[in-house]
Amino acid sequence: MTLQDELNLSGWTKITQQELDAILDKHQLFADGLRDGERAKLSMHDLSYLDMAGRNLARADLTGTVMSYCNLEGANLDDAILFAADLRFTKMMEAHLNRADLRGASMAGSDMSGAMMNNVDLRDGVLLRSAAEGGDLTAIVHEDANAGMEKATLKGADLTGAKMSDNLIVQTDLTDCILRNAKFKGANLSMSNLTGCDLEGADFTDANLSGAIFHGAIFNGTTLDNADLSGADLIGAMFENMDFSKVNLDAAHIAKTLADINVNLRELLVNHGKWINSNGKEGTRADLSKMNLGGENLQSVNLSAADLSFAVLKGANLSKSEFLMTDFSFADMRGVVLARADLRGAKLARANLTGANLVGAVLSEVNISLRAGAGEWRASLEKATLRGAMLNGAVMKNMDMEGADFREADLRNADLSGSLLIDADFTDADLRGANLDKTDVRGALGLAKKFEEEEDAP
């Protein structure tokens, strides 16, 4: 039996695109409070493969509706009833699903990247109907459809306050999701990707997090009581205000200290210096990836080209040090001191530099020698977090800073000329005297107001 055959089974009313458009036109009038408006009542309809992109379906009744393979990109489904709906392989990028009732809905393979899903209800639910007149109640099921979001994509979605208890979220891509105060009690998120997620106040009590990836995720007041973290990758995750008394992290991957692996930091730095000075012929390149170096004093050292990816450097002193082409990707660098450090060509993609001191630091490109192929190696702060960071007088020319978070940062007199600032956020940042000549600011936030204030200044 083909998928289309399954969708045509009795019980669902099939309508055409034209009929659907007419219903949605009336629903728009209803939503606007205008005459001749009528709320869309599409419960138990078959809308598979139809196009509703950008349409207003707020408060629509879509109980038990088949919407698999539909195009709902940018649609407004706020407060809609989607109880036990079939949304498999549906396109819902940038859709609004705030407060929507998605209990028992199947969203396997769907794409909800960038969707707004505040306070959405994604808990279990079963739709029942009478088997015959006066008969017993039976569950209405979609063929081969299980409730949950297995193998779905939710990159950058906002699920603040979502209820997802007992939901199946296996192998789901939740990269960069906002999951503040979301409820995952008993949910199965095994093998899911939660890279860069904001998990403040989220509740994972009794959840299955086995094999899940939490690179760069922020745990702040997050509840993990009795959660299964076997094989979970917590390297690069950041923890604040956490109670681990009911959490077993023995089977999880977490950052190790130098003492754990019996490494002497001074010897490591000496060997790295030999490696640099001999162009790799002597000594050994410093590999400090996934290491916990929080609070360490690394002032005035040379760790150029070292690997510090996923390292914990919270509160460390790295001032006046050399980090040419060093890899800091996904590093926890909250409150780190990098004042007047040389970071030319450094890779800081997705690093968390909240509250860091980078006064007078140099983060521009570095020229590569002819022997190494020649050219320029650009420094990167792509999707890095620099909220409240001090960047006064920093040289940040010709950098890749797409999607970087500079909210409340001090960028006075910083040189950002020639840099890529697409989708960067400068909300409430101090940009007085900053040089933004020849920058690409498409989609950047918080810049226009600053420019206007500067132009209006006497």
For each residue, the residues with C-beta under 8 A, 3 or more apart:
1: 5 6 143
2: 5 6
3: 6 7 68
4: 7 8 48
5: 1 2 8 9
6: 1 2 3 9 142 143 144
7: 3 4 12 14 46 48 66 68
8: 4 5 12 14 46
9: 5 6 12 143
10:
11: 44 140
12: 7 8 9 44 45 46 64 65 66
13: 44 45 46
14: 7 8 45 46
15: 19 20 23 45 46 47
16: 19 20
17: 20 21 50 51
18: 21 22
19: 15 16 22 23
20: 15 16 17 23 24 47 50 52
21: 17 18 24 25
22: 18 19 25 26
23: 15 19 20 26 27 38 40 42
24: 20 21 27 28 40 52 55 56 57
25: 21 22 28 29
26: 22 23 29 30 36 37 38 40
27: 23 24 30 31 37 38 39 40 56 57 60
28: 24 25 31 32 37 55 56
29: 25 26 32 34 35 36 37 38
30: 26 27 33 34 37 38 39 40
31: 27 28 37 56 58 59
32: 28 29 37
33: 30 37
34: 29 30 37
35: 29
36: 26 29
37: 26 27 28 29 30 31 32 33 34
38: 23 26 27 29 30
39: 27 30 59 60 61
40: 23 24 26 27 30 57 60 61 62
41: 60 61
42: 23 45 47 60 61 62 65
43: 61 62 63 64 65 81
44: 11 12 13 63 64 65
45: 12 13 14 15 42 62 65 66
46: 7 8 12 13 14 15 65 66
47: 15 20 42 50 52 65 66 67 70
48: 4 7 66 67 68 69 70 86
49: 68 69 70
50: 17 20 47 67 70 71
51: 17 70 71
52: 20 24 47 55 57 70 71 72 75
53: 71 72 73 74 75 91
54: 73 74 75
55: 24 28 52 75 76
56: 24 27 28 31 75 76
57: 24 27 40 52 60 62 75 76 77 80
58: 31 76 77 78 79 80 96
59: 31 39 78 79 80 81
60: 27 39 40 41 42 57 77 80 81
61: 39 40 41 42 43 80 81
62: 40 42 43 45 57 65 67 80 81 82 85
63: 43 44 81 82 83 84 85 127
64: 12 43 44 83 84 85 127 140
65: 12 42 43 44 45 46 47 62 82 85 86
66: 7 12 45 46 47 48 85 86 142
67: 47 48 50 62 70 72 85 86 87 90
68: 3 7 48 49 86 87 88 89 90
69: 48 49 88 89 90
70: 47 48 49 50 51 52 67 87 90 91
71: 50 51 52 53 90 91
72: 52 53 67 75 77 90 91 92 95
73: 53 54 91 92 93 94 95
74: 53 54 93 94 95
75: 52 53 54 55 56 57 72 92 95 96
76: 55 56 57 58 95 96
77: 57 58 60 72 80 82 95 96 97 100
78: 58 59 96 97 98 99 100
79: 58 59 98 99 100
80: 57 58 59 60 61 62 77 97 100 101
81: 43 59 60 61 62 63 100 101
82: 62 63 65 77 85 87 100 101 102 105
83: 63 64 101 102 103 104 105 125 127
84: 63 64 103 104 105 125 126 127 140 147
85: 62 63 64 65 66 67 82 102 105 106
86: 48 65 66 67 68 105 106 142 145
87: 67 68 70 82 90 92 102 105 106 107 110
88: 68 69 106 107 108 109 110 142 145
89: 68 69 108 109 110
90: 67 68 69 70 71 72 87 107 110 111
91: 53 70 71 72 73 110 111
92: 72 73 75 87 95 97 110 111 112 115
93: 73 74 111 112 113 114 115
94: 73 74 113 114 115
95: 72 73 74 75 76 77 92 112 115 116
96: 58 75 76 77 78 115 116
97: 77 78 80 92 100 102 112 115 116 117 120
98: 78 79 116 117 118 119 120
99: 78 79 118 119 120 121
100: 77 78 79 80 81 82 97 117 120 121
101: 80 81 82 83 121
102: 82 83 85 87 97 105 107 120 121 122
103: 83 84 121 122 123 124 125
104: 83 84 124 125 126 127 147
105: 82 83 84 85 86 87 102 122 125 147
106: 85 86 87 88 142 145 146 147 148
107: 87 88 90 102 110 112 148 149 152
108: 88 89 145 146 148 149 150 151 152
109: 88 89 150 151 152
110: 87 88 89 90 91 92 107 149 152 153
111: 90 91 92 93 152 153
112: 92 93 95 97 107 115 117 152 153 154 157
113: 93 94 153 154 155 156 157
114: 93 94 155 156 157
115: 92 93 94 95 96 97 112 154 157 158
116: 95 96 97 98 157 158
117: 97 98 100 112 120 157 158 159 162
118: 98 99 158 159 160 161 162
119: 98 99 160 161 162 163
120: 97 98 99 100 102 117 159 162 163
121: 99 100 101 102 103 162 163
122: 102 103 105 149 162 163 164 167
123: 103 163 164 165 166 167
124: 103 104 147 165 166 167
125: 83 84 103 104 105 147
126: 84 104 139
127: 63 64 83 84 104 139 140
128: 137 138 139 140
129: 137 138 140
130: 133 134 135 136 137 138
131: 135 136 137 138
132: 135
133: 130
134: 130
135: 130 131 132
136: 130 131
137: 128 129 130 131
138: 128 129 130 131
139: 126 127 128
140: 11 64 84 127 128 129
141: 145
142: 6 66 86 88 106 145
143: 1 6 9
144: 6
145: 86 88 106 108 141 142
146: 106 108 150 168
147: 84 104 105 106 124 125 167 168
148: 106 107 108 167 168 169 170 188
149: 107 108 110 122 152 154 167 168 169 172
150: 108 109 146 168 169 170 171 172
151: 108 109 170 171 172
152: 107 108 109 110 111 112 149 169 172 173
153: 110 111 112 113 172 173
154: 112 113 115 149 157 159 172 173 174 177
155: 113 114 173 174 175 176 177
156: 113 114 175 176 177
157: 112 113 114 115 116 117 154 174 177 178
158: 115 116 117 118 177 178
159: 117 118 120 154 162 164 177 178 179 182
160: 118 119 178 179 180 181 182
161: 118 119 180 181 182
162: 117 118 119 120 121 122 159 179 182 183
163: 119 120 121 122 123 182 183
164: 122 123 159 167 169 182 183 184 187
165: 123 124 183 184 185 186 187
166: 123 124 185 186 187
167: 122 123 124 147 148 149 164 184 187 188
168: 146 147 148 149 150 187 188
169: 148 149 150 152 164 172 174 187 188 189 192
170: 148 150 151 188 189 190 191 192
171: 150 151 190 191 192
172: 149 150 151 152 153 154 169 189 192 193
173: 152 153 154 155 192 193
174: 154 155 157 169 177 179 189 192 193 194 197
175: 155 156 193 194 195 196 197
176: 155 156 195 196 197 383
177: 154 155 156 157 158 159 174 194 197 198
178: 157 158 159 160 197 198
179: 159 160 162 174 182 194 197 198 199 202
180: 160 161 198 199 200 201 202
181: 160 161 200 201 202 203
182: 159 160 161 162 163 164 179 202 203
183: 162 163 164 165 202 203
184: 164 165 167 187 189 202 203 204 205 207
185: 165 166 203 204 205 206 207
186: 165 166 205 206 207
187: 164 165 166 167 168 169 184 204 207 208
188: 148 167 168 169 170 207 208
189: 169 170 172 174 184 192 194 204 207 208 209 212
190: 170 171 208 209 210 211 212 228
191: 170 171 210 211 212
192: 169 170 171 172 173 174 189 212 213
193: 172 173 174 175 212 213
194: 174 175 177 179 189 197 199 212 213 214 217
195: 175 176 213 214 215 216 217 350
196: 175 176 215 216 217 350 383
197: 174 175 176 177 178 179 194 214 217 218
198: 177 178 179 180 217 218
199: 179 180 194 202 217 218 219 220 222
200: 180 181 218 219 220 221 222
201: 180 181 220 221 222
202: 179 180 181 182 183 184 199 222 223
203: 181 182 183 184 185 222 223
204: 184 185 187 189 207 209 222 223 224 225 227
205: 184 185 186 223 224 225 226 227
206: 185 186 225 226 227
207: 184 185 186 187 188 189 204 224 227 228
208: 187 188 189 190 227 228
209: 189 190 204 212 224 227 228 229 232
210: 190 191 228 229 230 231 232
211: 190 191 230 231 232 233
212: 189 190 191 192 193 194 209 229 232 233
213: 192 193 194 195 232 233
214: 194 195 197 217 219 232 233 234 236 237
215: 195 196 233 235 236 237 310 330 350
216: 195 196 236 237 238 330 350 352
217: 194 195 196 197 198 199 214 236 237 238
218: 197 198 199 200 237 238 240 352
219: 199 200 214 222 224 237 238 239 240 242
220: 199 200 201 239 240 241 242
221: 200 201 240 241 242
222: 199 200 201 202 203 204 219 242
223: 202 203 204 205 243
224: 204 205 207 209 219 227 229 242 244 246 247
225: 204 205 206 246 247
226: 205 206 246 247
227: 204 205 206 207 208 209 224 247
228: 190 207 208 209 210
229: 209 210 212 224 232 234 247 248 249 251 252
230: 210 211 251 252
231: 210 211 251 252 253
232: 209 210 211 212 213 214 229 251 252 253
233: 211 212 213 214 215 252 253
234: 214 229 237 249 252 253 254
235: 215 253 254 255 290 310
236: 214 215 216 217 255 290 310 330 331 332
237: 214 215 216 217 218 219 234
238: 216 217 218 219 314 332 334 352
239: 219 220 242
240: 218 219 220 221
241: 220 221
242: 219 220 221 222 224 239
243: 223 246 247
244: 224 247 249
245:
246: 224 225 226 243
247: 224 225 226 227 229 243 244
248: 229 251
249: 229 234 244 252 254
250:
251: 229 230 231 232 248
252: 229 230 231 232 233 234 249
253: 231 232 233 234 235
254: 234 235 249
255: 235 236 290 291 292 310 311 312
256: 260 261 290 291 292
257: 260 261 291 292
258: 261 262 263 264 265 291 293
259: 262
260: 256 257
261: 256 257 258
262: 258 259
263: 258 267 268
264: 258 267 268
265: 258 268 269 296
266: 269 270
267: 263 264 270 271
268: 263 264 265 271 272 286 288
269: 265 266 272 273 286 301 302 303
270: 266 267 273 274 283
271: 267 268 274 275 283 284 286
272: 268 269 275 276 283 284 285 286 302 303 306
273: 269 270 276 277 283 302
274: 270 271 277 278 282 283 284
275: 271 272 278 280 282 283 284 285 286
276: 272 273 279 283 302 304 305
277: 273 274 282 283
278: 274 275 281 282 283
279: 276
280: 275 285
281: 278
282: 274 275 277 278
283: 270 271 272 273 274 275 276 277 278
284: 271 272 274 275
285: 272 275 280 305 306 307
286: 268 269 271 272 275 303 306 307
287: 306 307
288: 268 291 293 303 306 307 308 311
289: 307 308 309 310 311 327
290: 235 236 255 256 309 310 311
291: 255 256 257 258 288 308 311 312
292: 255 256 257 311 312
293: 258 288 296 298 311 312 313 316
294: 312 313 314 315 316 332
295: 314 315 316
296: 265 293 313 316 317
297: 316 317
298: 293 301 303 316 317 318 321
299: 317 318 319 320 321
300: 319 320 321
301: 269 298 318 321 322
302: 269 272 273 276 321 322
303: 269 272 286 288 298 306 308 321 322 323 326
304: 276 322 323 324 325 326
305: 276 285 324 325 326
306: 272 285 286 287 288 303 323 326 327
307: 285 286 287 288 289 326 327
308: 288 289 291 303 311 313 326 327 328 331
309: 289 290 327 328 329 330 331 347
310: 215 235 236 255 289 290 329 330 331
311: 255 288 289 290 291 292 293 308 328 331 332
312: 255 291 292 293 294 331 332
313: 293 294 296 308 316 318 328 331 332 333 336
314: 238 294 295 332 333 334 335 336
315: 294 295 334 335 336
316: 293 294 295 296 297 298 313 333 336 337
317: 296 297 298 299 336 337
318: 298 299 301 313 321 323 336 337 338 341
319: 299 300 337 338 339 340 341 357
320: 299 300 339 340 341
321: 298 299 300 301 302 303 318 338 341 342
322: 301 302 303 304 341 342
323: 303 304 306 318 326 328 341 342 343 346
324: 304 305 342 343 344 345 346 366
325: 304 305 344 345 346 347 366 377
326: 303 304 305 306 307 308 323 343 346 347
327: 289 306 307 308 309 346 347
328: 308 309 311 313 323 331 333 346 347 348 351
329: 309 310 347 348 349 350 351
330: 215 216 236 309 310 349 350 351
331: 236 308 309 310 311 312 313 328 348 351 352
332: 236 238 294 311 312 313 314 351 352
333: 313 314 316 328 336 338 348 351 352 353 356
334: 238 314 315 352 353 354 355 356
335: 314 315 354 355 356
336: 313 314 315 316 317 318 333 353 356 357
337: 316 317 318 319 356 357
338: 318 319 321 333 341 343 356 357 358 361
339: 319 320 357 358 359 360 361
340: 319 320 359 360 361
341: 318 319 320 321 322 323 338 358 361 362
342: 321 322 323 324 361 362
343: 323 324 326 338 346 348 361 362 363 379
344: 324 325 362 363 364 365 366 377 379
345: 324 325 365 366 377 378 379
346: 323 324 325 326 327 328 343 363 379 380
347: 309 325 326 327 328 329 379 380
348: 328 329 331 333 343 351 353 363 379 380 381 384
349: 329 330 380 381 382 383 384
350: 195 196 215 216 329 330 382 383 384
351: 328 329 330 331 332 333 348 381 384 385
352: 216 218 238 331 332 333 334 384 385
353: 333 334 336 348 356 358 384 385 386 389
354: 334 335 385 386 387 388 389
355: 334 335 387 388 389
356: 333 334 335 336 337 338 353 386 389 390
357: 319 336 337 338 339 389 390
358: 338 339 341 353 361 363 389 390 391 394
359: 339 340 390 391 392 393 394
360: 339 340 392 393 394
361: 338 339 340 341 342 343 358 391 394 395
362: 341 342 343 344 394 395
363: 343 344 346 348 358 379 381 394 395 396 399
364: 344 379 395 396 397 398 399
365: 344 345 376 377 378 379 397 398 399
366: 324 325 344 345 376 377 379
367: 375 376 377
368: 372 373 374 375 376 377
369: 372 374
370: 373 374
371:
372: 368 369
373: 368 370
374: 368 369 370
375: 367 368
376: 365 366 367 368 398
377: 325 344 345 365 366 367 368
378: 345 365 398 399 400
379: 343 344 345 346 347 348 363 364 365 366 396 399 400
380: 346 347 348 349 399 400 401
381: 348 349 351 363 384 386 396 399 400 401 404
382: 349 350 400 401 402 403 404
383: 176 196 349 350 402 403 404
384: 348 349 350 351 352 353 381 401 404 405
385: 351 352 353 354 404 405
386: 353 354 356 381 389 391 404 405 406 409
387: 354 355 405 406 407 408 409
388: 354 355 407 408 409
389: 353 354 355 356 357 358 386 406 409 410
390: 356 357 358 359 409 410
391: 358 359 361 386 394 396 406 409 410 411 414
392: 359 360 410 411 412 413 414
393: 359 360 412 413 414
394: 358 359 360 361 362 363 391 411 414 415
395: 361 362 363 364 414 415
396: 363 364 379 381 391 399 401 414 415 416 419
397: 364 365 415 416 417 418 419
398: 364 365 376 378 417 418 419
399: 363 364 365 378 379 380 381 396 416 419 420
400: 378 379 380 381 382 419 420
401: 380 381 382 384 396 404 416 419 420 421 424
402: 382 383 420 421 422 423 424
403: 382 383 422 423 424
404: 381 382 383 384 385 386 401 421 424 425
405: 384 385 386 387 424 425
406: 386 387 389 391 409 411 424 425 426 429 446
407: 387 388 425 426 427 428 429 446
408: 387 388 427 428 429
409: 386 387 388 389 390 391 406 426 429 430
410: 389 390 391 392 429 430
411: 391 392 394 406 414 416 426 429 430 431 434
412: 392 393 430 431 432 433 434
413: 392 393 432 433 434
414: 391 392 393 394 395 396 411 431 434 435
415: 394 395 396 397 434 435
416: 396 397 399 401 411 419 421 434 435 436 439
417: 397 398 435 436 437 438 439
418: 397 398 437 438 439
419: 396 397 398 399 400 401 416 439 440
420: 399 400 401 402 439 440
421: 401 402 404 416 424 436 439 440 441 444
422: 402 403 440 441 442 443 444
423: 402 403 442 443 444
424: 401 402 403 404 405 406 421 441 444 445
425: 404 405 406 407 444 445 446
426: 406 407 409 411 429 431 444 445 446 447 450
427: 407 408 445 446
428: 407 408 446
429: 406 407 408 409 410 411 426 446 450
430: 409 410 411 412
431: 411 412 414 426 434 436 447 450 454
432: 412 413 454
433: 412 413
434: 411 412 413 414 415 416 431
435: 414 415 416 417
436: 416 417 421 431 439 441 447
437: 417 418
438: 417 418
439: 416 417 418 419 420 421 436
440: 419 420 421 422
441: 421 422 424 436 444 447
442: 422 423
443: 422 423
444: 421 422 423 424 425 426 441 447
445: 424 425 426 427
446: 406 407 425 426 427 428 429 449 450
447: 426 431 436 441 444 450 451
448: 451 452
449: 446 452 453
450: 426 429 431 446 447 453 454
451: 447 448 454 455
452: 448 449 455 456
453: 449 450 456 457
454: 431 432 450 451 457
455: 451 452
456: 452 453
457: 453 454
458:
